Amino acid sequence: MGKANLRGRVFQRIYRDRKGTLQKTSTWSLKYQVAGKPMIISTGTQDYEEAVLMLRRKMAKAAQLGCSDTGVSVDQVLDLVIEDHRSKRLHTTYDVEHRVAKHLRPFFGTKKPFEITATLVERYVASRASNAEPATVNKELAYLRRAFRLGYRHQPQFVETVPVIRMLPICNSPSSKHNGIILDRRNHQLLRRLEEHLKAEDEQPLESDTVLDKNGEFQ
């Protein structure tokens, strides 16, 4: 998709009155693109902020339709979390690359984002339960959730919603058994640091940070 697809306008139409004088309509209109084709519609409202909200909704929907047309898969969504770690030079970069390649891609990669449901995530957890500690599975789930949140914020938007991803319960004691698996102190510490980092990132609002100026152009 070209850059033009990421732009939209809120504007007042110009017309000539009976005397031939140029005038602006009292209501706002929207201009945006759907699958590369320009769309111009009237909002029917005189409230600028309401018109901006309508534009954001229209563009989010258009972006989702565009993603369907181009066949965005979870593979591409997972690429976002890897790129995010690399760009920030996080110490967990190798870990996310390894877990995405070995576990997350084989299970989720070929699916569409809308196919990732809480039930499918539970099936993934069940498939990993026999050979992975709960703390390890939680790290993988944290990476998956982060990837979807990045996909939600991406322009054009890769995903319309972030699926419900519940973490497994883990005992807080330094060395204890969970389903017959011993959890050591080091694993707890690594998981805690990872969860703190991802929580700080995920607590950012999911609303688009895109701002329109009074001329209707995105800043």
Steps between C-alpha positions, in 0.01 A plus 500: 500500500624846412543786734189666363293219651604614847365853454157645557330836516222667691387802301209729413382488142517824300206612286366815336187660631238671283713813479801303380689544825711209624368355824582206727244244614411505868551124524828310466591248231756218499753389242688172535592194294366147479713251307675787325178673393412846641180530699329834576197500726304752704489447876180699549650657814628850576715369787863477388607257774212268418601511133860411591376201700290387204805528272712288732235230506460505123877481445543219753232301320655579162841389627352172623340439162831578336675249725251233399569576135876465543470185712678611817583195710608453860851440361513869405360602838772297674761677288397822675600382846839384369559833327395681818756311710775549244438873463513547878801266535332313783691222674203269428539536121657158452239340724206648307656401166554145622154453652320655206686279251478175698157520663276794407542497120440124457174521698358844410699627201281399206177613663327836456500738799123470545537122539703536821241445772523425871413137419785470249743652752387242757572226247849641456554499877383138516740402221793652691404373847672164469850636423513860622481668839208738562747789524635413155153479349415835657797660327376372167147623571641841597682522166183404313292759683763768440505415128123549478512832681768619259284377213207699638706819502664433164415724204327357309336310783589129487248381761162633604502358854749350744395147603457404864826335609504374859824418677551179694512524880849465649587442865712781648731277701862479370481125449162328482308252289231590251348202319808300597747752355756673720525876456834651599578850631677610183200418279273704729733800485530489120125469457434783744730739311342403169147545631585839652640622167208371293247628753645850476476481121150350501356755742528763230153575359403318184329803347688631199760765577427662165402866534317712249552871472219744431562470125416133526849368426670237712804628687 
